Amino acid sequence: MLLGTHPDAKLLVAQHAAEALGRRLYVLGVDALPSRSAEIETLARLWQRESALLPLALYVDTQTDGTAPGAASALDRFVSRAVQSQSVIFAGSREPLARLGCEFFSVDIARPTPVEQAREWAAALTALEQDERPDAGEPVGRTVQREYIRHTSACERN
């Protein structure tokens, strides 16, 4: 269970964890879970089969606006059944969920600090330096990186 108020940060943590485990991450909003028990059972069996055949992980985002009243119980039923297959499931939530029918642990995920964000942007933009536009003399990544560094340097002085 990934806890916190910043949905993008939780998704990034799930993506990095799945990548470290050598799994492809799929994302599902809790509202996309079926409400009927038979449909949840079918979806859980499909997930068990697919995750046994392929290296998959699932991120269920429970932090959606206008979540249906039965979504928490649907999530509980789905996860209880799906984890019987040794599959990897992440659930992102603002608060700990009341119950899940399996063993789990929670990790608090905070929004990255400005320094962490700058470091990640610099790493991502450095990787883009090798991508050049055919109609321009300067790599795309270098142009964006130069502007980003100039902007962050100005912000740090203020």
N, C-alpha and C positions, 0 to 999 in steps of 0.2 A: 504494500500500500504506500503510494507516494502522496504525502500530505503537504499542503501549502496553498497559497492563494494565487500563485502565478502558474497558469496552465501550460504555457510554453516551456517553462523551466522543467516541469514534471515530465512533459513529453520528451524533452531533450535527454533527461536522465534515463528514461525508458529506452530511447533510441541507442544511447551509448551502452547501456547494460545489455541490450539485445545483441548489439554488434560485438561486444566483448565475449558473449556466449556463442557467437557464430550463428545467430538466428535472425531471420527477417521479421521485422515488426509490422504488425497490422494494427490499425486503430479503429475502435468502435465506440460510438457514443452510447451511453447507457440507455438513452431513449430508443435506440435501434434494436434493443433486445426485445424479443417477443414477450407478450404478457401472459399468454396461455402456457400452462405447464407442459403440455405435449410438444409445443413448438420449441420451448426452451430445452427440453430433453433432446429433441432432434438436433438442434443447433449445437448442444454440448457434445453429442456423439460425433457430429461432423468435425467439430474442432478437435476432439480426441484423435480421430482417424488422421486428419490432415497433419496435426502436430506430431503424430507418431511417424508419419511418412516423410515429413519435411522438417527442416530446422526452423520452426516458427515461434514467435512470441506474440502476445496480444496485449494491447494497452486499452483498457476500458476507461473512458473519460466520464466520470460521474459528475463533473463540474460543468453542467450545462444549464442554461437558463430555461425555466419552464419545464423542469423534469416531471414526468408523470408520477402520480402518487405511488403506483406499484413498481416503479423502477428499482427501488432498493431491494425488494423481495425477489424481483426477476434476476437482478445481479447475484444475489445470494444463491438462488437455485442454480443459475448457470455456472458460477464459479465452483460451487460444491461438487457439481457433476464433472465439470471440465478438468479440474485439477487431479482427478483420479488417474489421468494418463501421463503424469510426469511432465505436463506442459507448463510453460512459463506464462504467467498472466500478471500484468501490472494493473492496478486500479489507481487512478488519480482522483483525489478528493480534497476538499477544503478541510474537512474534519474526519476523524476516524469513523468508519461506518459502524453502526450498532452491532452488527454481527455478520460474519461470513462463516459458512459451513465448512471451513477448513483451517488449517494452521497458516498463519501469515505473520509477517512483521511489517512494521511501519517505519518509514524514513521521512523526516521533515525536509522538504525541498524549499529553499529560499530563492528569491530572484537573484541572479548573479549581480555582484557588486559592479560599479563602473570600471574598476581595474580589471576584473575578470572579463567583463564584456569587451573591453578594449583589447585584451590579450587574445580572446577568441576571434574578434574581428580581424586583428592583424594576421593571425594564423590563416584564417580563411582567405583573406585578400592576398596574402603572399602566395597561396596555392593558385590563385587566379592569374598571377603574373605570367604564367606560361601560355595563357589563352590570349591570343592577339587578334584584334579585328583586322580583316584584310584591307580596309580602307583607311586605317590610321597607322601612324608611325609608332605610337606608344601602346604598350600592353594595357588592356582594359583594367586589370587588377591594380596596376601601378597608379593609374590616374585616380581610381576610386580610393586606393590606400592613401595617396598623398593628400587628397581632400579630407579624408577621415582623420588622419593624423593632425592636419592643420586645425580642424574643427575641435578635436579633443584637447589639443594643446591650448587653444583659446579658452575652452571651458575650464580647464584646470587652473588657469591663471586667475579666473574670476572668483 
